[in-house]
Amino acid sequence: METTPPTRIMFVCLGNICRSPAAQAVMQKLVQDHGVSERFQIDSSGTAGYHIGSLPDARMIAAGAKRGIPMTSHAKKLVADHLSQRDLVIAMDRENLANIQRLSNGKTANVKLLSDFLDQSWPRDVPDPYYGEEDGFEYVLDMLEAACPAILKNSLESPPQD
């Protein structure tokens, strides 16, 4: 019996303590709720190494907890190997997308913006809530909860090839 390899998804923001670990947690909860968690490997990283080893920002953890979304990942820095070892790399904004493209040496077929999975009513970039108030963290979670079902649907329709 041939088994399909899991779809490996990495979410990427700047420091890996707000947007991308929240995306990771939202997506992990979604695949668990749909009973397909064994078909996915989901993680996150940052294009800068400011917070390596840190838990997500306490304000994002609190915002996630209100929605039943636990956030327990530890920050790591994006490296070139991550790009070739993931089926889908999702940048939170165009600045991080550009950083990913520089790191990838032009191999970006598997790299998308989160907003590629949203309709036109959402902004093109997921705003960084780090220097703002709590409502910014809630807004980021709203965006992630809107995008992740489309990411899941797309991934289930186009599983990775071994």
Beta strands, then each sheet from edge to edge (+ up, - down):
strand 1: 7-13
strand 2: 40-46
strand 3: 88-91
strand 4: 111-113
sheet 1: 2+ 1+ 3+ 4+
end
